[in-house]
């Protein structure tokens, strides 16, 4: 989901950011205009489908990936989207619904990596998920017993993704557009340049879609460039070999010290906000002191505190939603921004499957994606088994969308990719009024991503 929180301090100034706002607006309810899409009917089915993939050495049941399919199976074009760091398939459910509504000839597949099989989400089927997860009843993965994850890097991910791309294409019977958000966009670009036993990855796709991510310095504008210097890579690999197999970046949020702690808290917040938005927050009394709001809040209000940029969260984990109500014994949430807290709750609530947050992110995948950034067949890339041999041969259209997150380097990097390849044309779009996660959840009427991606995809459909 994120662009790589390890590149920055996660919660600088957060404690001071919980001051209440008093901006006027309209209170949110779960039956607002952005929540009416039902997903019913043969043309708009949503299914979460497993696909068998190659052996990865993990526990039983982990040699598979999933895709969340939105839209008609009769579509002639499939947009396959890859989530970013710590992201999962539900990142794209709302965007997919909006795209399918605008483009009847398309289906959207959202990719869930094999790591999703490691998470115990069974508590979200019961009446007390907070008790199940916060009281330690769930099955937590022990890094010391998870040495298999040391080998789950980019090569493993792309082999799995190719299974998805091939299934989407039905042996050449359908067009496939490949894209992603943040590091998911980096993953899509790596796929395009990858050498699959002599077959360039870009030949599997008809176009590329980059949402606030990419290669060739795409993240430079964040102020925290990738960590791919030889000594940095050497140190990171040594840590992985020493047992640090999972990326612990999200522990910096302050919601727990395990690899999955923050993700559990966010999914819990979404679950309660979705089911009882106006009820008094179930989670507030259990929050760490530094992050607990100073006044009683509703379930929707607590989710807002955890995701809205106004509370001091970094750009890469926040949206522009609104603020807590300025009065009341229990403060509710007031929507004033482009991303209603109802849409965030719909996505974050998840369930047993699919979900928005990936609990266990392999540290090796973080290393490989950083080394991919220069987008060339370098000695460093080859030493890690990264087969980035076909960047210059790319010959399919490219769409790049950027928010305020990287201050312009997403588009400038995409232009450089186009200039150094055979890509026939690029479409570049910017909305500096958005934060990194807004394009995933913003209301259709205010979402510049869907508004500009639709014409690009229409061109692919007509090609």
N, C-alpha and C positions, 0 to 999 in steps of 0.2 A: 504494500500500500504506500509506503513512504519511499522517498528518493534515496534513502540511505542515511538514517539518523545518526549513524556512527560518525558522520562527517561534521557533526555539530554538537553543541551542548544542548541537551534535550529540553530542560525546563528552567533555563536561566530566567530569574525574576518571577517564577510561577507563583510563589507564595503570595507576593504582593499583587498578583493579578486577579485575585478573587474578590476584588471590590465590586459592589453592586452598581449596575448601570441604571439610568433612569430615562432612557430614550423611550418615547411613546411608540405604541404599535398595537397589533392585533394578537390576542392570545391564541395559542395553537390548540387545535383539537384533532383527534385521530380521524375525524371524518372530513378533513379539509379537502380542497379541490385537487390536491396533488395525490390523494390516496384512493381515488375512485377506480383506477384501472384494475380490473378484476383478474386478468390473466386467463379467463375462461374462453372456451370456444376453440374449434379445431385450428384456426389461424393464429392463435396466440397461446399455445400450450407452453408450459415450462416444465422441463424434465431435468433431473440430475442423474447423469448416466455414467457408469463406470466403463473404463477401457483397460484391458490388460496390457501391461508394458513389460519390458525386459527385467530380469532379476537384478535387484539392487542390494541384496544382502541384508535387508531389514527384516523386521518381524513378520510373521504370517499375516497375509492380507495387505501388505504394503506394496506389492508389485502390481499396482494399478493406479491410474489417475482417474479424475472425473471431469466432466464438462457439464455446465449448466446451459441447457439449450433453451433459447427464447425465440419464439417465432415458428413459422410453418416449416415442416419437413420438406415441403414441395418447393421451397425457395431455391433459386438457381445460383445464389451467392451466399457464402457463409463468411461472416466476420468473426475470426478467432481472436479473442483478447486475452492477454496475459497480465495478471495482477502484478503490482510492484512489491517491494520489500515488505514482508509481513502481511501482504494482501492475499485475498482468497476470492473465490468465484463470485460471491455476492457483491463484490465491489461494482460489478457491471450490470446487475439485474435491472436497476432503474433506467440506466442509459440504454440498455438493450430494449426494454419495453418501449422507450421513446423512439428509438431508431426504427424498430419494427412497425410501429404505428405510422411513421412517416414514409417508410419504404417497404411496401408489401412484398417486394421481391427478395427480401433479405432475411436471413436467420443469423442470430448471434450466439456464438459458443464462448462461454467463459471458462477458462482453464484452471483447474485445481491441481496443483502439483502433488506428487506422491506423499509429500510430508503431511498432507491433510489426513492421511490414514492413521497418523500417530496420535491425534488428539482424541481425548475422551469427552465427547459432547453429550453423553447420555443424560446428564443432569438437566438439560434443557427440555427434556420430555416430561419432567415432573413438576410438581406444584411449588417446590422450594429450591430453585437452582442456586440461590445465594448460599443456602445451608450446605448444599452438596459441594460447591467449589470453595467457598471461603472457610469452611470447617474441615477441609482436607479429605473429603470422602472420595474424591475423584481419583482416577488413575493418572498420576503424574509420571512423566518420562524422566528417568534418571540418566543424566549425561554420561555417567561412568559406565552405564550398561548400553550405551548407544554409539559405540565405535563405528558402526556401519555408516553413520551420518557423515563421517569424515570423508567419505568418497562420494557424497551426494553434491557434486558441483555442477558447473554449467554443462559439461558433456552429458551427464546423466539427465539433466532437465531437458536439453534439446533433443535427446533421443526419445524421451517421453513425449515431448511436444510434437515431434514428427509423426508419432502414432496418431495424435489428434488431428494434425493438418491433413494427413492422408485420409483419415476417416471422413473429415469434412468434405474433402474433394471427391470422394466416391470414385476413385480411379480415373479422375479427369473429367467426370461428368458435371462437376460444379466448380465455379470460381471460388477461390479462397483468398480473402484479404486477411493479412496477419498484422496484429497491432498489440499495443500494451500501454500501460500507465506506469510512469516513472521507471523503475528498474525493469518493469515488464516491457517497456518500450526498448530498453537496452537488450533484453532477451530476444525480442522480435528481430532487432537488427543483427544480433549475433547469429540467429537462425538463418537470416538472408545471406550472410557471408560465409556460413559454415560449409565445410566440405564433408558431405555424407558419402564417403567411399567413392569419390569422384563426381558426385552429383551436387552441384551448387544449390544451397537451400532456396535461393530466390526463385529458382525455376518451379518451385511448388506453389508460388503465390502470384496473385494478379496485382497486388498493391500492398503498401505498408502504411500503417497508421501509428504515429507517435504522439502520445498524450503526456506532456510535461516530463519527457525523458528522452533518452537516446544515447548517442556516442559522440566521440570527437569533442570532448569538453562540454557536453550538454549541461552538466551540473556545476560548471565553474562559477556561474553567477551566484550560487548559493553562498559563496564565501568559504566553502570547505571542500576543496577539490578531492578527487578520488585518491585513495591510498595505494598506489601501484608502483612506487619506487622499489627497486630490487631489495633493499634492506627491509622495507616495510613488508613486502610480500614474504620474505624469508622469516621474519619474526611472526607473522600471522600464521604461516604454515606450521612453524614450530609449536605455537600454542595449540593448534588443532591436533597435531600429533601427540601433544601432551594431555589431551582429553577435553579441550574446550571446543567441542564439536558444534555447539549452537551459538548463534549470534545473540549476545545479551544486551544489545543496544536499548531495547525498550524497558529494561530494568531501570534506566535513568529517569523514567517518568515518575517514579516514586510510589508505585502501586504494588510492589513486591519484587522479590529477588530471584524468582525462578524465570526460566526462559519464557514461560507462558503466562505469567502473573498479570501483566498489563492487558494482554489480549482477553483474558477471562473477565477482568473488570469491565472492559469496554463492551463486551458482549452481554454481560449481565445488565449493564446500564441500558443498553438498547432493548433488551428483553422486557424489562420492567416499564420502560418508557413507551414501548409499543403496546403493551397489554393494559396498562393502567396509567396513562400519562398524567392525569390530574391527582392521582393518589399520592400521599406523603411518601417521600423516598424511602425505599426499603434499605438502600445501600448507604445512605448518608451517615448513620451512626457507626458504620463499620469502616469508614474511610480513614486513611492515615491523617493525623492531625493537620499536617501541612497542606493538605489538599481539600479538607472538609470545608464546605461553605459555612459562613458564620451565622446564617439564618436558616430556619427550616425551609426545605425546597420540595417540590414534587418530583416524581420520577422523571418527567420530561425536563424539569429544571436541572436535575443533576446531570442528565445526559448533555444538556447544553453547556454546563460548566466544564465538562470533560472534552468538548469538541470545538467550542466557539473561540475564534481568534481573540475576542475581546478579553479573555481571561488569561492571556499571556502565553498560550501555547505557540510553539514554533509553526511557521508557515506549512511545513510538510505534514503536520498531523491535525490541522484545523480547517474549519470552514467559516463562512460568514453567515451566521444564522440569526442572531438576535441578542436577547439579554433576559435576565431574570426580571420578573415584575417588581416594581418599586414599592409595592405595599402588599399587605396581606399577612395573615398568621403563618401561612405556608406559601412560599413564593413559587408561582408557576413560571412558565417560559413564554416569552413574547417574541414572535417572529417579526423581524424587521429586515432581514437580509435575503440573499438570493437562494439560500439553502434552508428550507424549513426543517425544524427539528423533527417533524413527523416523517420526512423522507429519510433523515439519518436513522431514526428509530426503526423504520421499516427495513432498512439494509442491515443495521447493526444487530437487530434482534436475532437474525439468523435462525438457528435451530440446531438439531443434530447435524443437519446438512442442508444446503451449503451455508457457509458463514462468510464474514467479511475479513476476519483476521486469521492468519496462519500462525499457529502456536509455536511451532518449532522450525526456525529458519536456519539452515546449515551455514556455519561460518565459512565453509569452503566455497559455497555459492557466492557469498559476499566478496571473497578474494577474486574469484574468477570474473565476476562482473566488473570489478574495478580494473582488472587487467584488460578487459575487453574495450574499455573506453577509447584508447587510441585507434581502435578499429583497423588493425593491420596484423599481418602474420609475422609478429616480432619474435625474437628469441625468448622473451619472457612468456609470451602466449604459448609458444611451442613447448616450453618446459613444463607447462601446466596441462598440456594435451588439448589446447584450444585451437581448433582447426579453422581459423579465420582467414581463409585463403581467397575469398571471392568478393571482397568489398568493391573492388574496381569494376566488377562485371555487373553489378546491380542494374537492371533495366526495366523496373516497374515503377509506376507513379508512387509518390510519397506525400503523405499529409502529416504536418507537424503542428501541434497546438501547444501553446505555452500560457501559463498563468504568471502571476507576480513572483512565483517561487524562485526562479533562477535569474530573474532580472534580464531577460533577453537572450541568454545563451542557449536555450532550447532551440529556438529558431535559427540562430546564427550557426549552431553546430549542424542542424539539418541541412542548411544551405551548403555547408562545406561537404557533407556527404554527397549531395547532388552534384556539386562541382567536380568531385573526384570519382565519379562513376558514370554509368551510361543511363542513369535515370532520366526518362524523357521530360518529366516536369515535376515540380513540387508545389504544393499548396501550403501556405504558411499563415497561421492565425494566432492572434494574441488577445488575451483579455486580462489586463492587469488588475481588474476588480475582483479577480478570483484568487483564492489560495489553492494549494496543491490538491486538496481533496474536493473542492467545490465542483469540478467538472463531473465527478462521479455521482453526486447526489443532488445538484441544484435543480430547481423546478424547470421544466422544459421551456417555459416562456422566458426564463432568464439564464438559460444555459447556452453560452456561446459555443461550447463544444458540439452539442447536437445540432445547433443551428447551422454551423459551418461544415460539419462532417457529412451531413445529409447530401449537399450538392456534390461533394467529392465522391461519395459512394455511388450517387446517381450516375456520375460519369463512368465509373467502373462497370455498373450494370449495363450501360449502353455500349460499352466498348466491344 
